[in-house]
C-alpha cells in the first residue's frame, strides 16, 4: 500500500493489481487478497484511480460474488474505481478450490456468461441464469449510481475479438509490437471508440546488469509457452518449468534497460498504435526507485 501512496505523490495517475491467490514463484513470497487491498489503498490515497483483473468464471468467485465486490468498491469510491478487467484465468489461481480446469474454449464461454450476469446485476436486475454458470435470484442491494465499466483481457487477437462482443474496453499484454497491432485491430473492428489499455512488463534499474538480473530472477517463468502459463498449478511447478530459461531470453518478454530515454522510446511506439493507457509493470523488487525515476524522468516526457 505504501507504493500506491508513493506513486500518487510522484505523479502517477492510477494503480493496477492482479487478483492472485499464489505468486508466480516461491521466491516472490507474497499474494494478498486484492479486494481488501484495493479498499485499504483507496482509503490511504486521495487522487489516484485503482483497478484490477479478476476471474468471475465460477472457480474462486461466482459472477454474483464478483459483481458484489465491484459494486461495493464503486459505491464507496465512485470515479476512483472506474473499471474492472475480467479474464478467463490461470490454473495457478483458480484450481485451489478443487473445481477442475477446463479447456480454453470452455473457460472463454464461462467468461462471456459471467460478464453478462455481472452487467445485469450492476444494472439493478434480479438475475437467474442457467448455462455453464448458474445464478439464482441474485440481486445487488448496494450499487453505485454509475457502475464501473467492464473491460476484457486479451493476449491474442482472437480473444480480443471475442471479448469485444461485451467489453467496454480492453486490457492487452504482449511484448511484441506486431502482435499488439493485431490485438488492437481485432478489438477496434467491433469497438472503434472504446479505450484500450496495454500492460507493459519492463525492467529498469540504475545499471543494465541489474535491470537484466532482476528481470530474470522475478519474471523468467513468463518465457514459458502460453499453455504452461495458463495450466501450471503451483509456484513450485513454475519454478521447475523455468529452470532452463537462459538469462538473455528474458528480453523476449520484458523491456529491459537502465536508460530512461530508451523506455520512453519503447512506450511511445505503443502509444502511437492507438493505446489509451499504459499500465507499467516494473518486474523487479526496486519499486520505490522505479516509481521515483519514472515519475520524474518518463511520465512528464510522455505527457508532453
C-alpha positions as CSV (number, residue, x, y, z in Angstrom):
1,X,0.0,0.0,0.0
2,X,3.0,2.3,0.6
3,X,3.9,2.0,-3.0
4,X,0.4,3.3,-4.0
5,X,0.9,6.3,-1.7
6,X,4.4,6.9,-3.1
7,X,3.1,6.6,-6.7
8,X,0.4,9.2,-6.1
9,X,3.0,11.6,-4.6
10,X,5.3,11.0,-7.6
11,X,2.6,12.0,-10.1
12,X,1.2,8.7,-11.3
13,X,-2.4,8.5,-12.4
14,X,-3.5,5.0,-11.4
15,X,-2.6,1.8,-9.7
16,X,-3.5,-1.7,-11.2
17,X,-3.4,-5.0,-9.5
18,X,-3.8,-8.7,-10.4
19,X,-6.1,-10.9,-8.3
20,X,-3.8,-13.7,-7.4
21,X,-4.0,-16.2,-4.5
22,X,-0.5,-17.5,-5.3
23,X,2.7,-15.8,-6.6
24,X,4.3,-16.9,-9.8
25,X,7.4,-18.3,-7.9
26,X,8.1,-19.3,-4.3
27,X,10.8,-16.5,-4.1
28,X,8.2,-13.8,-4.7
29,X,6.6,-14.9,-1.4
30,X,3.5,-12.6,-1.1
31,X,0.0,-12.7,-2.5
32,X,-2.6,-10.7,-0.6
33,X,-6.4,-10.6,-1.2
34,X,-6.8,-7.9,-3.9
35,X,-10.3,-6.7,-2.9
36,X,-9.2,-5.9,0.7
37,X,-6.0,-4.3,-0.5
38,X,-7.7,-2.0,-3.0
39,X,-10.2,-0.8,-0.4
40,X,-7.4,0.0,2.0
41,X,-5.2,1.6,-0.7
42,X,-8.1,3.8,-1.8
43,X,-8.5,5.0,1.7
44,X,-4.8,5.7,2.1
45,X,-4.7,7.8,-1.1
46,X,-6.5,10.9,-2.3
47,X,-6.4,11.1,-6.1
48,X,-5.2,8.0,-8.0
49,X,-7.6,5.6,-9.5
50,X,-7.5,1.8,-9.0
51,X,-8.4,-1.2,-11.0
52,X,-7.7,-5.0,-11.0
53,X,-8.0,-8.0,-13.2
54,X,-10.2,-10.8,-11.8
55,X,-11.7,-14.1,-12.9
56,X,-15.5,-14.3,-12.4
57,X,-15.9,-17.7,-14.2
58,X,-17.1,-19.7,-11.2
59,X,-14.0,-21.0,-9.5
60,X,-12.9,-18.7,-6.7
61,X,-15.8,-16.4,-7.4
62,X,-19.2,-17.0,-8.9
63,X,-20.2,-14.0,-11.0
64,X,-22.7,-12.7,-8.4
65,X,-19.9,-12.5,-5.8
66,X,-17.6,-10.7,-8.3
67,X,-20.5,-8.3,-9.0
68,X,-21.0,-7.6,-5.3
69,X,-17.2,-6.8,-4.9
70,X,-17.2,-4.5,-8.0
71,X,-20.4,-2.7,-6.9
72,X,-19.2,-2.1,-3.3
73,X,-16.0,-0.5,-4.4
74,X,-17.8,1.5,-7.0
75,X,-20.3,2.7,-4.4
76,X,-17.6,3.6,-1.8
77,X,-15.1,5.3,-4.1
78,X,-17.0,6.3,-7.3
79,X,-14.8,7.5,-10.1
80,X,-11.7,6.3,-8.4
81,X,-12.7,2.7,-9.2
82,X,-13.7,3.4,-12.8
83,X,-13.4,-0.1,-14.3
84,X,-12.6,-3.7,-13.6
85,X,-10.9,-6.2,-16.0
86,X,-12.4,-9.7,-16.5
87,X,-10.3,-12.6,-17.7
88,X,-10.6,-16.3,-18.3
89,X,-7.9,-17.1,-15.7
90,X,-4.9,-19.3,-14.9
91,X,-4.9,-22.6,-13.1
92,X,-2.3,-21.1,-10.7
93,X,-5.1,-19.1,-9.0
94,X,-8.4,-20.9,-9.8
95,X,-7.6,-24.6,-9.2
96,X,-7.1,-24.1,-5.5
97,X,-10.8,-24.6,-5.0
98,X,-10.7,-28.1,-6.5
99,X,-13.3,-27.4,-9.2
100,X,-11.2,-28.6,-12.1
101,X,-9.7,-26.7,-15.0
102,X,-11.5,-27.0,-18.4
103,X,-10.2,-26.2,-21.9
104,X,-9.6,-22.6,-23.0
105,X,-12.8,-22.6,-25.1
106,X,-14.9,-23.6,-22.1
107,X,-13.2,-21.0,-19.9
108,X,-13.9,-18.3,-22.5
109,X,-17.6,-19.3,-22.7
110,X,-17.8,-19.1,-18.9
111,X,-16.2,-15.6,-19.0
112,X,-18.8,-14.5,-21.6
113,X,-21.6,-15.7,-19.4
114,X,-20.1,-14.2,-16.3
115,X,-19.7,-10.8,-17.9
116,X,-23.3,-10.8,-19.0
117,X,-24.5,-11.8,-15.4
118,X,-22.3,-9.1,-13.8
119,X,-23.5,-6.4,-16.2
120,X,-27.2,-7.2,-15.5
121,X,-26.6,-7.2,-11.7
122,X,-24.8,-3.9,-11.8
123,X,-27.8,-2.5,-13.8
124,X,-30.1,-3.5,-10.8
125,X,-31.7,-6.6,-12.3
126,X,-32.6,-9.7,-10.3
127,X,-30.8,-12.4,-12.2
128,X,-31.4,-16.1,-12.7
129,X,-29.2,-17.7,-15.2
130,X,-28.6,-21.3,-16.2
131,X,-25.7,-22.2,-18.6
132,X,-22.1,-23.2,-17.9
133,X,-22.6,-21.0,-14.8
134,X,-25.6,-20.9,-12.5
135,X,-27.0,-17.9,-10.9
136,X,-30.3,-18.0,-8.9
137,X,-32.4,-15.0,-7.8
138,X,-29.3,-12.8,-7.4
139,X,-29.7,-9.1,-6.8
140,X,-27.3,-6.3,-5.7
141,X,-28.8,-4.3,-2.9
142,X,-25.8,-1.9,-2.7
143,X,-24.9,-0.4,-6.1
144,X,-23.2,2.8,-7.3
145,X,-25.2,5.3,-9.3
146,X,-22.6,4.9,-12.1
147,X,-21.4,1.3,-12.4
148,X,-17.7,0.6,-13.0
149,X,-17.1,-0.4,-16.6
150,X,-16.3,-4.0,-17.6
151,X,-13.1,-4.4,-19.6
152,X,-12.0,-7.6,-21.2
153,X,-8.4,-9.1,-21.0
154,X,-6.7,-10.4,-24.1
155,X,-3.3,-11.9,-25.0
156,X,-4.3,-12.7,-28.6
157,X,-6.3,-11.1,-31.5
158,X,-8.8,-14.0,-31.3
159,X,-9.5,-13.3,-27.6
160,X,-9.7,-9.6,-28.3
161,X,-12.4,-10.2,-31.0
162,X,-14.3,-12.4,-28.6
163,X,-14.4,-10.0,-25.7
164,X,-15.3,-7.1,-28.0
165,X,-18.8,-8.6,-28.1
166,X,-19.4,-7.4,-24.5
167,X,-16.4,-5.4,-23.2
168,X,-16.5,-1.6,-22.5
169,X,-12.7,-1.6,-23.1
170,X,-9.7,-3.8,-23.5
171,X,-6.6,-4.6,-21.5
172,X,-4.0,-6.4,-23.5
173,X,-0.5,-7.7,-22.8
174,X,2.1,-8.6,-25.4
175,X,5.8,-7.8,-25.7
176,X,5.6,-7.9,-29.5
177,X,4.6,-4.8,-31.4
178,X,3.2,-6.8,-34.3
179,X,1.0,-8.9,-32.1
180,X,-0.1,-5.8,-30.3
181,X,-1.2,-4.2,-33.6
182,X,-3.2,-7.3,-34.4
183,X,-4.9,-7.3,-31.0
184,X,-5.8,-3.6,-31.3
185,X,-7.2,-4.1,-34.8
186,X,-9.3,-7.1,-33.7
187,X,-10.9,-5.2,-30.9
188,X,-11.4,-2.0,-32.9
189,X,-13.4,-3.8,-35.6
190,X,-16.3,-4.1,-33.1
191,X,-15.4,-1.3,-30.7
192,X,-13.8,1.5,-32.7
193,X,-14.1,4.1,-29.9
194,X,-13.6,2.2,-26.6
195,X,-10.4,2.5,-24.6
196,X,-7.5,0.1,-25.0
197,X,-5.0,-0.3,-22.2
198,X,-1.7,-2.1,-22.5
199,X,0.1,-3.8,-19.7
200,X,3.8,-3.4,-20.3
201,X,6.3,-5.6,-18.5
202,X,9.6,-3.8,-18.1
203,X,12.7,-3.8,-16.0
204,X,14.5,-0.7,-15.0
205,X,17.5,-0.4,-12.7
206,X,20.4,2.0,-12.4
207,X,22.7,-0.4,-14.3
208,X,22.0,-2.6,-17.3
209,X,23.3,-5.6,-15.5
210,X,20.9,-5.1,-12.5
211,X,18.0,-4.5,-14.8
212,X,18.6,-7.8,-16.6
213,X,19.3,-9.7,-13.4
214,X,16.1,-8.6,-11.7
215,X,14.0,-9.4,-14.8
216,X,15.5,-12.9,-15.0
217,X,15.1,-13.5,-11.2
218,X,11.5,-12.4,-11.0
219,X,9.9,-12.9,-14.4
220,X,11.7,-15.8,-16.2
221,X,8.6,-18.0,-15.9
222,X,6.9,-15.8,-18.5
223,X,9.3,-17.1,-21.1
224,X,7.3,-20.3,-20.9
225,X,4.8,-21.1,-23.6
226,X,1.2,-19.7,-23.2
227,X,-0.2,-23.2,-22.5
228,X,2.2,-23.6,-19.5
229,X,1.3,-20.1,-18.2
230,X,-2.4,-21.0,-18.1
231,X,-2.2,-24.5,-16.9
232,X,0.6,-25.0,-14.4
233,X,-0.9,-25.1,-10.9
234,X,1.7,-24.1,-8.3
235,X,4.6,-21.7,-7.8
236,X,6.9,-24.7,-7.5
237,X,5.7,-26.1,-10.9
238,X,6.6,-22.7,-12.5
239,X,10.0,-22.6,-10.8
240,X,10.8,-26.1,-12.1
241,X,9.5,-25.4,-15.6
242,X,11.6,-22.3,-15.9
243,X,14.8,-23.8,-14.6
244,X,16.4,-23.9,-18.1
245,X,15.5,-20.4,-19.2
246,X,18.6,-18.6,-20.3
247,X,19.3,-15.2,-18.8
248,X,19.1,-13.2,-22.1
249,X,15.8,-15.0,-23.1
250,X,14.0,-12.6,-20.7
251,X,14.4,-9.8,-23.2
252,X,11.7,-11.6,-25.4
253,X,9.0,-10.8,-22.8
254,X,10.3,-7.9,-20.8
255,X,11.6,-4.4,-22.0
256,X,14.9,-4.4,-20.2
257,X,17.1,-1.2,-20.0
258,X,18.7,1.1,-17.5
259,X,18.2,4.0,-19.9
260,X,15.1,6.0,-19.2
261,X,15.2,7.5,-22.7
262,X,15.0,4.0,-24.2
263,X,12.0,3.2,-22.1
264,X,10.4,6.5,-23.4
265,X,11.1,5.4,-27.0
266,X,9.5,1.9,-26.4
267,X,6.5,3.4,-24.7
268,X,5.9,6.0,-27.4
269,X,5.9,3.2,-30.0
270,X,3.0,1.7,-28.2
271,X,1.1,4.9,-27.7
272,X,1.4,5.6,-31.4
273,X,-0.6,2.5,-32.3
274,X,-3.7,3.9,-30.5
275,X,-3.2,2.8,-26.9
276,X,-5.3,4.8,-24.5
277,X,-3.4,4.0,-21.3
278,X,-0.1,2.3,-20.4
279,X,0.0,0.1,-17.3
280,X,3.7,0.0,-16.5
281,X,4.8,-3.1,-14.6
282,X,8.4,-3.0,-13.3
283,X,9.1,-6.7,-12.7
284,X,11.9,-6.1,-10.1
285,X,11.8,-5.5,-6.4
286,X,13.2,-2.0,-6.7
287,X,9.7,-0.4,-6.7
288,X,10.5,2.8,-4.8
289,X,13.4,3.6,-7.1
290,X,11.3,2.8,-10.2
291,X,8.3,4.9,-9.0
292,X,10.6,7.9,-8.4
293,X,12.7,7.5,-11.6
294,X,9.7,7.1,-13.9
295,X,7.7,9.8,-12.1
296,X,10.5,12.3,-12.7
297,X,12.0,11.2,-16.0
298,X,9.4,9.3,-18.1
299,X,5.9,10.3,-17.3
300,X,6.5,14.1,-17.9
301,X,8.2,13.3,-21.2
302,X,5.3,11.1,-22.4
303,X,2.7,13.6,-21.3
304,X,4.4,16.4,-23.2
